[in-house]
Amino acid sequence: MTIIENLQKAVAQAVSTLYGEAVDAGQVQLNSTPAEFSGDYTVVIFPFVKIAKKAPDTTGAEIGRFLQEHIAEIQGFNVIKGFLNLELSPTYWQHFLKALLDDPGYGRQPRLQQKVMVEYSSPNTNKPLHLGHVRNCLLGWSCSRILDAAGYPVVKVQIVNDRGVAICKSMVAWQKFGAGKTPESSGQKGDHFVGDFYVLFEKKTKEEYAAWQQSEAGLETFASKHKPGQPEGDFFREYKNKWFNEHSRLGAEVREMLRRWENGDAATVELWKKMNSWVYKGFEATYARLGVDFDKLYYESDTYLLGKDIVEDGLAKGVFFRREDGSVWVDLTEAGYDQKVVLRADGTSVYITQDLGTARMRYEDFGCEQMVYVVADEQNYHFAVLFEVLRRLKEPYAGGLHHLSYGLVELPTGRMKTREGTVVDADDLMDEVIAIARQQVSERGALDEFPPEEQADILRKIGMGALKFFMIKVNPKKKMIFNPEESVDLQGQTGPYIQYSCVRINGLLQRVEKEQVDLGPAFTYTNIQAQEKELLKALQAYPATIVTAARELDPSHLANYCYTLAKSYHRFWHDLSVFNAETPAAKAFRLQLSRAVGQVLTAGIALLGIEVPERM
């Protein structure tokens, strides 16, 4: 039990003993005492005034005296306008610091039984990973690590979208325009190579559509179907999907390829396997650079068939219904949604079909009671519908489904558009932040003494730390603008700022070892200063921060905690002397306090995937 929980329990006991009425300890409001007042933790007294039938300051004083008499850790108290400020004894802080240093797993929670699955990344095999995937991967991976630290057994998975119209577009483009080229012959990374053909397909489609608009058929369509007064440009923008599905030659080739694939045509399947293998090799390299991994990969090409079986079973149970054209639907109007197709008239599946199959397959594989889907907020409706359908199918895991919905990432220059080829590739983004780190570090000459290989590793850690922290520090639900230059700033709310704190502390501890500093007097130090106590209280909040971040599936809690702790340490370093402290006890205590900050910071940012470089 933490000191905060102990104090809450003690306050509840005080109210019961003094005033004869039980209160819930969990409802006792306890906050860190503001810096301008004396104390460590503050109890809000106003909820107990009616129970006590006394003035707030009188009630606070009575509860304060009860706590001081019954809680050994409380050294003193004061009451200011209905707020009871409690001061903990130096002995308590000494014991806390020693216990932290003796616990290499400080902050990690006891193991739980409830298994959680986290799905993230889940790319399409028609393009490389891009900036949006970077945020997705980093959110998913850090959530999985934080959940693990909070005690949950975690399974990390992704579903690879390896089939469907988008994949067939790349395949058609390579067949028509590839001239037998391969990633090896072109010197390109495989996912970039295939992605270029997807962009090329969209370019060719745009050209075909422009020509069709000026054709006799296009002009007739505009004359007969546009609304009075509707500009030609607006009409054709709205009509594009219908044109692609009904008139486009390229669209017909894509649909035909999809039908051949689903029917198991040997040549089509062989081409599909070849192009996907190029993409997978590229994905693996990108994941390795990002430092993310998975326990199992699922493929839509495997799960969509199970999804079709689930649809047939749902038809028999009356969950779904079939329309005259043969398509299968679910009516969700009572749940506040509309009617949703789950199987096309031609028997081909839609996204929700394979998602039904994937969910069941994963439950059968791992028995996870909780499943977290890390997907952008553009898919909020899709997941609301999916979860409702799974509930209606009475799937045993349906009550434990969570959509970690996150906002899109933009650059200072604006939104990215995959089809127009303006997407920022994940690989290019990582190269850029590392290049910025190289430029900043080289200006200071901090790495001149290191050989090139070690320099490269340090710069990688700095650049990737900048990228990861910047992506994670924002609440997932918020849209964000990623600024590569700002992310590497050593003075801002950045990963390198936190890394620098760790590097400084590591250097300090190396000096302790080199000079064989006597740390024995550390726990005889009693004159604890405000800056030291600020750090101690921050360190005490680390376990609760992990629990909160896990409960809310929000790694930004931990990211911002680490930044605040690093900022407090910089203030401590600036205000108080460490090696030249006023007494041997103060020196030893501050060195041990520094060690504890380094231990927690290193562990905290490791849960975000951030490494500590040797030098900066």
C-alpha positions, 0 to 999 in steps of 0.5 A, a space after each residue: 500500500 502506498 503512502 497516499 493510500 495509507 493517508 486516505 485510509 487514515 483520514 477515513 478512520 479519523 472521520 469515523 472515530 472523531 465524528 461517528 460516520 463512515 466514509 470511503 477512503 478512496 473518496 478522500 481528496 489528497 493532493 501534493 501540497 503546492 510549493 508556496 505552502 509548508 507540507 508534502 500532501 494536502 487533504 481537502 477538508 470541506 467534504 467532512 465539514 457537514 459530518 463534523 458540524 464544525 468550521 473547516 479549520 477546526 475540523 482540519 486541526 482535529 483530523 490533523 492531530 488524529 493523524 499525527 498521533 496514529 501515523 508514524 510517518 507524519 511529522 507535523 501539519 498545518 491547516 489553511 482555509 480548509 486544507 490540511 497540509 501534512 508533513 512527512 518525516 525525514 525518516 520516511 523519505 530515507 526509507 522510501 529512497 532506500 527501498 526504491 534503490 533496492 528494487 530494480 523493478 520499482 513501479 512494476 505491478 504484481 502479475 494479473 491473470 487477465 490477458 490483453 491483446 494489443 493489435 497495432 500497425 496492421 498495414 496494407 501490402 500495397 505501400 510502405 509504412 508512413 508517418 501515420 503508421 509510425 504513430 500507430 506502431 509507437 502507441 501500440 508498442 508502448 501501450 503493450 509495454 505499459 500494460 505489461 508493467 501494470 501486471 497484465 500478460 500481453 500478446 502483441 499482434 498485427 493483422 496484415 491487410 494482404 488482400 483486396 482492391 488496394 493490393 490488386 491495384 498494385 498488382 495490375 500496375 506491375 503487370 501492365 507497367 512493370 516490365 519485369 522489374 524487381 526491387 533488386 533490379 531497381 535497387 529499391 526497398 521492397 515496400 517502396 517498390 510496390 508502393 510506387 506501383 500503387 501510386 502509378 495505378 492512381 496516376 493512370 486511373 486519373 488520366 483514364 478518368 480525365 479522358 472519359 469525362 471528355 468522351 461521348 459517354 462522359 458528356 452524356 453521363 454529366 448531362 443526364 445525372 448532374 444536379 441543376 446548377 452543379 459545376 462540372 468539377 463537383 459532379 465528376 469528383 462525386 461520381 468518380 467511385 461510381 465511374 471506377 466501379 462501372 466504367 473504368 477499364 482499369 477498375 474492371 481489371 482490378 475487380 477481375 484480379 480480385 475474383 481470380 485471387 479469391 477463386 484460387 487462380 494459380 498465376 494470380 496467387 503466385 503474383 500476389 505471393 511474390 509482390 507481398 514477399 517484397 513488401 514483407 521484407 521491407 516492413 521487417 526492416 522498418 519495424 527493426 529500426 522503429 524497435 517494435 515487434 509482434 508475438 504473432 502476425 495474422 493475415 486477412 487472406 487467412 481470416 476472411 474465410 473464417 469471417 464468411 463462415 461466421 456470416 453464414 452462421 449469423 444468417 442461420 441465427 437471424 443476426 444477419 439478413 440477405 437482400 434480393 441481390 444476394 448480399 448479406 447485411 446486419 440491421 443496427 438501427 436500434 443501436 443507433 447505427 444504420 444497416 451494414 453490409 457484411 458480404 457483397 452480392 458476388 460473395 466477396 468479403 468486406 473489411 468487417 467480414 475479415 475482422 469478424 474472422 480475425 477476432 475469433 481466430 485470435 481468441 481461439 489462439 490466445 484466449 485473451 479477455 481484452 482486445 485493444 485495436 490501435 487504429 486511427 479515429 477515421 475508423 471510429 464508426 467501423 469499430 463501433 459497428 464491429 463491436 456491436 456485431 460481435 456482441 450480437 453474435 454473443 462472442 465470449 470476448 465481446 465485452 472486452 473490446 477496446 478501440 484505441 482511437 488516435 488522431 491523424 498526424 500531419 506535418 507543418 506542410 499539411 496532410 499526406 495523401 497516399 494516392 498522390 504519392 505525397 506520403 512521408 515514408 517512415 524510413 525517410 522520417 527516421 533518416 531525417 530525425 537522425 540527420 538533424 541529431 547529427 547536425 546538432 551534435 556535430 555543432 557541439 563536437 560532443 562525439 568527436 572522440 568516438 569512433 564512427 560506429 559508436 557515433 552512429 549508434 548514439 545519433 540513432 538513439 538520440 534521433 529515435 528518442 526524439 521521434 518516439 517521445 514527440 509522437 507519444 507525448 500527445 494524448 492519442 485522441 488529439 490530432 498532432 503536427 510532427 515537427 522534426 526540427 522541434 522534436 530534437 530540441 535539447 531545451 524543449 519538451 522532448 526525448 533528447 531533453 530526458 535522455 540528457 538527464 539520464 546521461 548527466 546522471 550516468 556521468 555523475 555515477 561514473 565519477 562516484 565509482 571512479 572517486 570511490 565516494 562514500 555513500 554510507 552517510 546518505 540515510 542519515 541526512 535529515 535536512 531535506 530541501 524543497 528541491 529534493 522533496 519535489 524529486 522524492 514525491 515525483 519518484 513516489 508517483 511513478 507506480 501510479 502513473 504506470 497504472 493510470 497510463 495502462 488503465 486509460 491506454 494513454 502512454 502520454 501520461 508516462 511520457 509527460 511524467 518522465 519529462 516533468 521528472 527530468 525538469 525537476 532534476 534539472 532544477 535540483 541540479 541547478 539549485 543545489 550542489 551535489 559533489 560540493 554539498 555542505 555535509 558528507 550526508 547531503 552529498 551522499 543523499 543527493 548522489 543516491 537521489 540522483 541514482 534513483 531518478 536515473 533508475 526511474 527515468 531510464 525504466 520509464 522511457 524504456 516503456 516508451 521504446 526510448 534508449 539512453 545514449 552513452 553521450 550527448 
